[in-house]
Structure formats: structure tokens, C-alpha cells
Amino acid sequence: MVKNELFDVIVIGGGVVGGLIARELTKYRLKVCLVEKESDVCMGASKANSGIVHAGYDALPGTLKAKFNVEGNKLMEKTAGDLGVKFRRNGSLVVAFSEDEIKVLEKLKERGEKNGVETEIIGQEKLRALEPNVSSDALAALFAPSGGIVCPYELTIAAIGNAMDNGASLETDFCVSSIEKITDGIAVKSEKKAVFGKVVINCAGLGGGAIAALAGDDYFRIGARKGEYVLLDRESGNFISRTLFFTPTEKGKGILATPTVDGNILFGPTAEPQESGDVSTSAAGLSHVLERAAKMCNKPPFSNIITSFAGVRAYSDRHDFIIEKSRNTEGLIHCVGIESPGLTASPAIAKYVAEELVGSIILLEKNESFCGTRAPDNFFSSLSAEEKNEIIKKDPSFGKIVCRCEQVTEGEIIRALRVNPPAKDIDGVKRRTRSGMGRCQGGFCQPQVAEIISRELGVPLTSVTKCGGKSELLTGRTK
Ligand SMILES: Cc1cc2nc3c(=O)[nH]c(=O)nc-3n(C[C@H](O)[C@H](O)[C@H](O)COP(=O)(O)OP(=O)(O)OC[C@H]3O[C@@H](n4cnc5c(N)ncnc54)[C@H](O)[C@@H]3O)c2cc1C
């Protein structure tokens, strides 16, 4: 418990933006604390999105979205590599189905040039050579070789873990309900705890507007827009290699089709205005996704669908990222309205916020002992037989497969409960190790994962939750 401790910087929100900012700040001799309202990190938009590292031809030149998208795309490869997170520069294609849409591709290409992004308009023949399963009705495409894909929750968890390994504190179950200017800085309080910082950074995603209002900053509004997805099994992994977008309209980018870094195929997201952070899926939303996927590709292998999910974007009424100092509270920085391409932009936003905004308030002295690398939580299946045997000899728990679909070992699950930031529930283990992410969606491994959590954390099995709060799986023994 960090009550009454004075930090240099408090970051509010354990998403990819807050996580990478916290990590960036640990490159300096600063005491950093990250506070998150949920019982685990990565519970907002960073948990459920398309995982696309956008090339940067789409954002309006001159906006923060354009600047940080392009810079973030360049930084992502090293950031992900250092953090042991899967990243692939698979390239993206904006597909045109009419002459009018081809004109839009030309405009996108011009916009890309202004943003400094290399693209090429390709005809049917090259498009089909690149993507044999693209719709036979597709006429042309804008090809952006610098587009990529990354695992968003791995990136967020690894960033926060690496920040913690470098000395940052993490306070979960800390829902900020008050922000108060005090003599030496700012007091950040929840119902139960208080932390104090010279600088406070609001990275609260959907809660970003409410946090700003607590400090008297009511000059922007944060809205919510839900996106629903369907996910296909890894068996379909080779169906497409690049990310396929429809030509954007005034309503946005629409449904995309993409491989994931783990070898699944993802179709989505919808874009439905919302009042809250509700992440339920709907028959209408999912039907729309399937209908558009079938328009984009010839015969998508829908028989391999293994799950559906939704994420919620937090957009600002400025239709751009808001990354600036508070007008009313000295030492408070807002980093909100970070909708797409926020995942892509996150490494660049983190660098800017640390170097330019925090650096203009606190003297930044290099932390000579900073170590920016981290081993992934789910590493075992990628090892050679010899390497696996060596590890099993030292720790037999790595010889026991718990999740058959994703080949996750007991050793990896135990590790996820111990390393920073430690998993506390079944979904936390799932996001760190992939156990339960395969075809059976946890049907076989979930009881075993619950038992391991119970044993390792020393809590009764009936207290093990799916995702914190009141999501216990078991009510008691039947025999
Ligand atoms: C459907 C969808 C698709 C997307 N696709 C892409 C894509 O392909 N590529 C791309 O670049 N971007 C994409 N994005 C955007 C990207 O996901 C976001 O820009 C990014 O995740 C935002 O991160 P964040 O840290 O700002 O917010 P979040 O991840 O939402 O984190 C905010 C955190 O703050 C916490 N919090 C809120 N209120 C409080 C409080 N009072 N006290 C303490 N903590 C609080 C929340 O619990 C949450 O953990 C997509 C987003 C969505 C929803």
C-alpha cells in the first residue's frame, strides 16, 4: 500500500497509453505510480481492439493522430521487440470495389504522402497475387507495406510489467474519485486510498472526461463507440496475410479483415455510439460483421469462428487526441480521447509525454539502471525440444500442458501469477499465457487454471474469479 507516499509522477489508467508512459518515465530517475480502477491492468480499449499498427496514410495531416500514428508505427517494432511482444509488419490493403472508391484511394495516397507514408495503388492482378482470397469483385487497392499487427494486451501488460521491473508501483482497484491541488503537487484519491504526485497524467480512456472534470477541466467531452468482432481459429491463419480495409467513408474505416500475430483471423469492428463501456455483442452487430467479411473475401471460413467480443473506443469532441497540460490544475496532464490509431501511436505518445510534457515540469535525469527488455509470459511453445527439456529438468511444471489448444504449460501459468504485473484471475492468466484462447475457449483448461490460481495465491477455489469483482465461477462443493 502506497498511502501518503509522494511520487514524482502518478499515471491514472493501466491501458497501453498509461502503461507505455509509465515505462518511458522509468527511463529517468523518477518515482512513478500507476493507478488502475480495475483489479487487473489492460481492462479497457487496450484489451479488445483490432491490433493493427496503422501505416499512417489515413489520419488528417497536421493532427496529433497523424503525427503520433506515423512516429508510433516506426517505434513499434523496437518497443514490441524489447518487451518480448509479437509484432509483424504484414502490410495493409485498402480495397476498392468501384471507380468512385478508386478516387478515394488516390486521395488517401496523397494524404499518405503529406504524412510521410509510402503507399502504392495496385490493380486487380497484383492484389490477387498478394491476397488470393480477396473478393473477386475487388478492383484495386492502396498497399501500405509499413502497416503491421501487434498483440495489444501483450504490449500493455509487458509495458506495465517492465515499468514495475524498473521500480514503478502499481495500485489496482484504485478508482480515482478526487483530484486536489496541494502545496507540493496533486492528491489523487479513491474511496479507500490516496497517493500524491508532483505530476499526474490522466490516461483513463473512457473515464478521461470524468477525471478531467474532477480537476475542473470541463472544456472537452469524451464519448464512447463500441466495436464488435468475430475471431476465427488458428486453422484459418493462412486465409489472408495482410490487413484488408474497405475504402473509408464519412462514417469511418468500417469492418476490416486481418490476421492476428497469434495466427487467428479477425473480422470487425462495428461502430455503435454508446453511453457506457458496455462490451456485450449483439446479433445485429455480429451479422453486420459477417456480411461485410463475406463482401471483402471469397468464402471466408466462418465454420472456424471460435468467439466474438467487443471493445469500446473513447473519442474526443475535438476528433483528435487530447495530449496537453490542464488549463486549471498545475502539474496535471491529459492524455485522452485516444481512439484509433491510439494503439499504434502509443509508443510515440509515451515518448512525447515523458520528454516534452513531464520534462517541462520536472528535471529528467537518466536512470542508468533502466533495463527495457522483458521475457514474454507465453514463451514455452516457441522453444526447441532441447530447450524445453532443459527447462522441464529444472522445473517439471513446464512439462505439464494445461491448455491443450494453445499448448500452455502449468509453469507458464504459475509464472504469470508471479511476474509483474501478476495475474489474479482466470482472464488475467488468459491474457498473459493464451490459456483458454483456443478452439475450446477454456472448456477443458478453465477448471485447472482456477485450481492453480487457488493453490498458488492461497485463496479458496470459490473465491477465484473470472475477471475480478463478483465474477466467481464456483458457489461451493456439490460432493
Ligand atoms: C474496437 C476498437 C478497435 C481499435 N482498433 C485499433 C487498431 O487496430 N489500431 C490502433 O492503433 N488503435 C485501435 N484502437 C484504439 C486503441 O485501442 C486505443 O487507442 C488504446 O487502447 C487506448 O488506450 P488507453 O490507454 O488510452 O485507454 P484504455 O485501454 O481504455 O485504458 C484506460 C484505463 O483507465 C482506467 N480507468 C478509467 N477510469 C479510471 C479511474 N477513475 N481511476 C483509475 N483508472 C481508471 C480503465 O479501467 C482503463 O484500464 C481501437 C479501439 C477499439 C475500441
The ligand as an SDF file (V2000), in Angstrom:
LIG
                    3D

 53 58  0  0  0  0  0  0  0  0999 V2000
  -12.9240   -1.5770  -31.3030 C   0  0  0  0  0  0  0  0  0  0  0  0
  -11.6040   -0.8780  -31.2960 C   0  0  0  0  0  0  0  0  0  0  0  0
  -10.6860   -1.0900  -32.3040 C   0  0  0  0  0  0  0  0  0  0  0  0
   -9.4630   -0.4330  -32.3070 C   0  0  0  0  0  0  0  0  0  0  0  0
   -8.5200   -0.7790  -33.2270 N   0  0  0  0  0  0  0  0  0  0  0  0
   -7.3070   -0.1830  -33.1880 C   0  0  0  0  0  0  0  0  0  0  0  0
   -6.2880   -0.5860  -34.0850 C   0  0  0  0  0  0  0  0  0  0  0  0
   -6.4330   -1.5340  -34.8280 O   0  0  0  0  0  0  0  0  0  0  0  0
   -5.1190    0.0990  -34.0700 N   0  0  0  0  0  0  0  0  0  0  0  0
   -4.9090    1.1520  -33.2470 C   0  0  0  0  0  0  0  0  0  0  0  0
   -3.8570    1.7680  -33.3370 O   0  0  0  0  0  0  0  0  0  0  0  0
   -5.8270    1.5050  -32.3170 N   0  0  0  0  0  0  0  0  0  0  0  0
   -7.0160    0.8500  -32.2710 C   0  0  0  0  0  0  0  0  0  0  0  0
   -7.9620    1.1820  -31.3560 N   0  0  0  0  0  0  0  0  0  0  0  0
   -7.6650    2.2240  -30.4000 C   0  0  0  0  0  0  0  0  0  0  0  0
   -6.8550    1.7130  -29.2210 C   0  0  0  0  0  0  0  0  0  0  0  0
   -7.3920    0.5170  -28.7240 O   0  0  0  0  0  0  0  0  0  0  0  0
   -6.8670    2.7850  -28.1500 C   0  0  0  0  0  0  0  0  0  0  0  0
   -6.4270    3.9830  -28.7190 O   0  0  0  0  0  0  0  0  0  0  0  0
   -5.9870    2.4660  -26.9700 C   0  0  0  0  0  0  0  0  0  0  0  0
   -6.2130    1.1700  -26.4960 O   0  0  0  0  0  0  0  0  0  0  0  0
   -6.2760    3.4850  -25.8780 C   0  0  0  0  0  0  0  0  0  0  0  0
   -5.5220    3.1680  -24.7620 O   0  0  0  0  0  0  0  0  0  0  0  0
   -5.7290    3.9530  -23.4050 P   0  0  0  0  0  0  0  0  0  0  0  0
   -4.6570    3.5040  -22.5030 O   0  0  0  0  0  0  0  0  0  0  0  0
   -5.8770    5.4050  -23.6900 O   0  0  0  0  0  0  0  0  0  0  0  0
   -7.1710    3.5140  -22.8890 O   0  0  0  0  0  0  0  0  0  0  0  0
   -7.6500    2.1860  -22.1450 P   0  0  0  0  0  0  0  0  0  0  0  0
   -7.0030    0.9810  -22.6590 O   0  0  0  0  0  0  0  0  0  0  0  0
   -9.1420    2.2320  -22.1960 O   0  0  0  0  0  0  0  0  0  0  0  0
   -7.1520    2.3830  -20.6570 O   0  0  0  0  0  0  0  0  0  0  0  0
   -7.7360    3.2990  -19.7800 C   0  0  0  0  0  0  0  0  0  0  0  0
   -7.6620    2.6950  -18.3920 C   0  0  0  0  0  0  0  0  0  0  0  0
   -8.0800    3.6760  -17.4390 O   0  0  0  0  0  0  0  0  0  0  0  0
   -8.7850    3.0160  -16.4110 C   0  0  0  0  0  0  0  0  0  0  0  0
   -9.6220    3.9930  -15.7220 N   0  0  0  0  0  0  0  0  0  0  0  0
  -10.7400    4.6050  -16.1690 C   0  0  0  0  0  0  0  0  0  0  0  0
  -11.2490    5.4190  -15.2230 N   0  0  0  0  0  0  0  0  0  0  0  0
  -10.4250    5.3140  -14.1410 C   0  0  0  0  0  0  0  0  0  0  0  0
  -10.4400    5.8980  -12.8400 C   0  0  0  0  0  0  0  0  0  0  0  0
  -11.4050    6.7370  -12.4520 N   0  0  0  0  0  0  0  0  0  0  0  0
   -9.4550    5.5770  -11.9660 N   0  0  0  0  0  0  0  0  0  0  0  0
   -8.4620    4.7050  -12.3310 C   0  0  0  0  0  0  0  0  0  0  0  0
   -8.4250    4.1200  -13.5650 N   0  0  0  0  0  0  0  0  0  0  0  0
   -9.3870    4.4190  -14.4610 C   0  0  0  0  0  0  0  0  0  0  0  0
   -9.5910    1.9670  -17.1750 C   0  0  0  0  0  0  0  0  0  0  0  0
  -10.0450    0.9300  -16.3340 O   0  0  0  0  0  0  0  0  0  0  0  0
   -8.5920    1.5010  -18.2210 C   0  0  0  0  0  0  0  0  0  0  0  0
   -7.8460    0.3870  -17.7810 O   0  0  0  0  0  0  0  0  0  0  0  0
   -9.1790    0.5110  -31.2990 C   0  0  0  0  0  0  0  0  0  0  0  0
  -10.0940    0.7040  -30.2630 C   0  0  0  0  0  0  0  0  0  0  0  0
  -11.2770   -0.0160  -30.2410 C   0  0  0  0  0  0  0  0  0  0  0  0
  -12.1750    0.1040  -29.0570 C   0  0  0  0  0  0  0  0  0  0  0  0
  1  2  1  0
  2  3  1  0
  2 52  2  0
  3  4  2  0
  4  5  1  0
  4 50  1  0
  5  6  2  0
  6  7  1  0
  6 13  1  0
  7  8  2  0
  7  9  1  0
  9 10  1  0
 10 11  2  0
 10 12  1  0
 12 13  2  0
 13 14  1  0
 14 15  1  0
 14 50  1  0
 15 16  1  0
 16 17  1  0
 16 18  1  0
 18 19  1  0
 18 20  1  0
 20 21  1  0
 20 22  1  0
 22 23  1  0
 23 24  1  0
 24 25  2  0
 24 26  1  0
 24 27  1  0
 27 28  1  0
 28 29  2  0
 28 30  1  0
 28 31  1  0
 31 32  1  0
 32 33  1  0
 33 34  1  0
 33 48  1  0
 34 35  1  0
 35 36  1  0
 35 46  1  0
 36 37  1  0
 36 45  1  0
 37 38  2  0
 38 39  1  0
 39 40  1  0
 39 45  2  0
 40 41  1  0
 40 42  2  0
 42 43  1  0
 43 44  2  0
 44 45  1  0
 46 47  1  0
 46 48  1  0
 48 49  1  0
 50 51  2  0
 51 52  1  0
 52 53  1  0
M  END
$$$$
